[in-house]
Amino acid sequence: MKSTNKKKTQKNKGCNTICYLLGSTTLYAVAIMTIPKIMPYISGTIYKNFVKSSNAKKIDDDWGPVIEKKK
């Protein structure tokens, strides 16, 4: 009875290794296909949000010297 349990665990180890390699390869392939397509959208969104936040922080009171007419 112990020998059958040993065979089952060896089969499970082999299946776990194969499943791990297959899953890793699949995940890698999907990442290679999708990340280049998504990257311009994500970087554009991040840039727009950064520009909005930096423009909101600027103080618009400093216009320099004011030229006035003499009366």
C-alpha positions in Angstrom: 0.0 0.0 0.0 2.8 2.4 0.7 4.3 1.9 -2.8 1.1 3.0 -4.5 1.0 6.2 -2.5 4.7 6.8 -3.4 3.8 6.4 -7.1 0.9 8.9 -6.8 3.1 11.5 -5.2 5.7 11.1 -7.9 3.1 11.6 -10.5 1.8 14.7 -8.7 5.3 16.1 -8.5 5.7 15.6 -12.3 2.3 17.2 -13.0 3.1 20.1 -10.7 6.3 20.8 -12.5 4.8 20.6 -15.9 1.8 22.7 -14.9 4.2 25.3 -13.4 6.3 25.5 -16.6 3.2 25.6 -18.8 1.6 28.3 -16.7 4.7 30.4 -16.6 5.2 30.2 -20.4 1.6 31.1 -21.0 1.8 34.1 -18.6 5.0 35.3 -20.3 3.5 35.0 -23.8 0.4 36.9 -22.7 2.5 39.6 -21.1 4.6 40.0 -24.3 1.5 40.5 -26.4 -0.5 42.8 -24.1 2.1 45.1 -22.4 3.3 46.9 -25.5 -0.3 47.6 -26.5 -1.3 49.0 -23.1 1.9 50.9 -22.4 1.1 54.1 -24.5 -2.3 54.4 -22.9 -1.0 54.1 -19.4 1.9 56.4 -19.9 -0.3 59.0 -21.5 -2.8 58.9 -18.6 0.0 59.2 -16.1 1.5 62.2 -17.9 -1.8 64.0 -18.2 -2.5 63.6 -14.5 1.0 64.8 -13.6 0.6 67.9 -15.8 -2.8 68.7 -14.3 -1.4 68.4 -10.7 1.7 70.4 -11.5 -0.3 73.2 -13.2 -2.7 73.3 -10.2 0.2 73.9 -7.8 1.5 76.9 -9.7 0.8 80.4 -8.3 -0.5 82.7 -10.9 0.0 86.0 -9.0 3.6 86.9 -10.1 3.1 88.8 -13.3 6.1 91.1 -12.9 6.1 94.9 -12.9 3.0 96.8 -13.9 3.3 99.7 -16.3 1.0 102.6 -15.4 0.2 105.7 -17.3 1.1 109.1 -15.9 -1.9 111.5 -15.2 
